[in-house]
Amino acid sequence: MRVGRRRTQLELTRRVTFTAGHVYWGAGLSRSRLQDLFGPAADSSGHGHNYVLDVTVRGSADERNGMVVNIKALDARLDELLAPIDHRMLNRSLPEFRQGIPTTERLAQALWRRLPRRVGAARPVALRLEEHPGLHVELKGGLPRMVFLTRSVEFAAAHRLHACELSEVENRNVYGKCNNPNGHGHNYVAEITVAGVPDRTTGCVIELGRFDAILKAEIEERFDHKHLNLDTPYFRRLVPTAENIAKVIWRLLADQVPRCRSRGRVRLHRVRLIETARSWFDYYGA
């Protein structure tokens, strides 16, 4: 009996860009409530973004041409997807936004619903929509109602990698130049990802005004332009490796994130700490 070979699954991610404007209004919310939710973005004149859309498809490589999907075919479907909204106002271009608020979360879900279930032999499995470099959302095919929203915070900080439990020689051997007695520094980027189902009225996974205030208080004000070993209580004995910094940030945020939403649930999903262009660290909690 001949046993057939199991075809390996591969994923392809294709990036496209588009420009669109929107106004945060509707859903029966007052102007003051909209300003509470969206701040300056709630201005009635509207605003716009250069969006970046990544679509991931999964399938097996064709034995004849070696491709998961012909990129030309995928590009054609993405062009069809974006044609109604590129260089247009979202409030008037999609029926979901005639009365609903066109948040990035809702726009990602609207695009997901319009993606074809198949492109050739491949199927879409994930979508990432970036509104600007400091904010993007992601959807995964198995959980299309769940939205993962990521907000970025930058801070500049110095540290010295030195473990009290190790000898001077052991510290130099383990940490090398990072054990310099006077320390060194980085321009860190903390990417904080939360997860939830968007509120039916606001279209938000989390209330960004509250969320931003917490990120400013718990990350920027605690760590920006500080020497982590000397100026903060968290690393007097704990070695301020990027791994430990990510864990400390998680502990500072985990209990506060759920309070950044008036109705429904939102939770902290991931803390990513980017230390250099070559190194970043992800922590998902204990």
Secondary structure, 3 states (H helix, E strand, C coil): CCCCCCCCEEEEEEEEEEEEEECCCCCCCCHHHHHHHHHHHHCCCCEEEEEEEEEEEEEECCCCCCCCCCHHHHHHHHHHHHCCCCCEEHHHHCHHHCCCCCCHHHHHHHHHHHCCCCECCEEEEEEEEEEECCEEEEEECCEEEEEEEEEEEEEEEEECCCCCCCCHHHHHHHHHHHHCCCCEEEEEEEEEEEEECCCCCCCCCCCHHHHHHHHHHHHHHHHCCEEHHHHCHHHCCCCCCHHHHHHHHHHHHCCCHHHHCCCCCEEEEEEEEEEECCEEEEECCC
